[in-house]
Amino acid sequence: MALPGTRIAKPSYIPMSDAEWNALSSARQQALIAGGKSSTKLPAPPPPVTQPAIEIHSAKAQALLERMAQAKEHTFALQQFWISLELCECAPDARQFGLWFHQHEFETISDAFAATAVWLSKLRNGDHPEYADQRSHDDKIKYASAVMNGMAKAVSQATKNQSFGDGTALPDDWDTLDATEKRKLIAIHKREDRQ
């Protein structure tokens, strides 16, 4: 359930534009979501646009289409995650996620959102809690982006050097690890390096 004043990201199964979705009241949005995909209360989908069937034989084209479909799913999930962390009333738009997905893995983006929530929490609980309220939507996006870039740089540096900061060689399965697992190993070896 959304908090009062928060915007709910439109599920992909609801056949309306973002502008139409945003014009609905929060209660109406929640009712449509609660009804699910099979609800008779969903608006009628727009008539299908008939396009000639295109057979895709190129492996590169197929891979691109798969990445685009996956990006839509990831965008929706991460928008909901952003809202659940109460970073601000509305999640970044699909265009912003497109930029992030071009440079970062799903795990990096979600971990950066969690780090942004920690940053805002520290501001709220610090000596000047009003600083958290003064942060705009764009400030939060910029902070999350900077965190993502820092995370990616740490992984890139370790990969380039083929070792951690303390000189320990990377494990043999380094290339199969996701971004979160790589960053955990980097953090462990940073701590050992400082001791």
Secondary structure in CASP SS format (residue, H / E / C, confidence):
PFRMAT SS
TARGET T0000
AUTHOR 0000-0000-0000
METHOD secondary structure of the structure
MODEL  1
M C 1.00
A C 1.00
L C 1.00
P C 1.00
G C 1.00
T C 1.00
R C 1.00
I C 1.00
A C 1.00
K C 1.00
P C 1.00
S C 1.00
Y C 1.00
I C 1.00
P C 1.00
M C 1.00
S C 1.00
D H 1.00
A H 1.00
E H 1.00
W H 1.00
N H 1.00
A H 1.00
L C 1.00
S C 1.00
S H 1.00
A H 1.00
R H 1.00
Q H 1.00
Q H 1.00
A H 1.00
L H 1.00
I H 1.00
A H 1.00
G H 1.00
G C 1.00
K C 1.00
S C 1.00
S C 1.00
T C 1.00
K C 1.00
L C 1.00
P C 1.00
A C 1.00
P C 1.00
P C 1.00
P C 1.00
P C 1.00
V C 1.00
T C 1.00
Q C 1.00
P C 1.00
A C 1.00
I C 1.00
E C 1.00
I C 1.00
H C 1.00
S C 1.00
A H 1.00
K H 1.00
A H 1.00
Q H 1.00
A H 1.00
L H 1.00
L H 1.00
E H 1.00
R H 1.00
M H 1.00
A H 1.00
Q H 1.00
A H 1.00
K H 1.00
E H 1.00
H H 1.00
T H 1.00
F H 1.00
A H 1.00
L H 1.00
Q H 1.00
Q H 1.00
F H 1.00
W H 1.00
I H 1.00
S H 1.00
L C 1.00
E C 1.00
L C 1.00
C C 1.00
E C 1.00
C C 1.00
A C 1.00
P C 1.00
D C 1.00
A H 1.00
R H 1.00
Q H 1.00
F H 1.00
G H 1.00
L H 1.00
W H 1.00
F H 1.00
H H 1.00
Q H 1.00
H C 1.00
E C 1.00
F H 1.00
E H 1.00
T H 1.00
I H 1.00
S H 1.00
D H 1.00
A H 1.00
F H 1.00
A H 1.00
A H 1.00
T H 1.00
A H 1.00
V H 1.00
W H 1.00
L H 1.00
S H 1.00
K H 1.00
L H 1.00
R H 1.00
N H 1.00
G C 1.00
D C 1.00
H C 1.00
P C 1.00
E H 1.00
Y H 1.00
A H 1.00
D H 1.00
Q C 1.00
R C 1.00
S C 1.00
H H 1.00
D H 1.00
D H 1.00
K H 1.00
I H 1.00
K H 1.00
Y H 1.00
A H 1.00
S H 1.00
A H 1.00
V H 1.00
M H 1.00
N H 1.00
G H 1.00
M H 1.00
A H 1.00
K H 1.00
A H 1.00
V H 1.00
S H 1.00
Q H 1.00
A H 1.00
T H 1.00
K H 1.00
N H 1.00
Q C 1.00
S E 1.00
F C 1.00
G C 1.00
D C 1.00
G C 1.00
T C 1.00
A E 1.00
L C 1.00
P C 1.00
D C 1.00
D C 1.00
W H 1.00
D H 1.00
T H 1.00
L C 1.00
D C 1.00
A H 1.00
T H 1.00
E H 1.00
K H 1.00
R H 1.00
K H 1.00
L H 1.00
I H 1.00
A H 1.00
I H 1.00
H H 1.00
K H 1.00
R H 1.00
E H 1.00
D H 1.00
R H 1.00
Q C 1.00
END
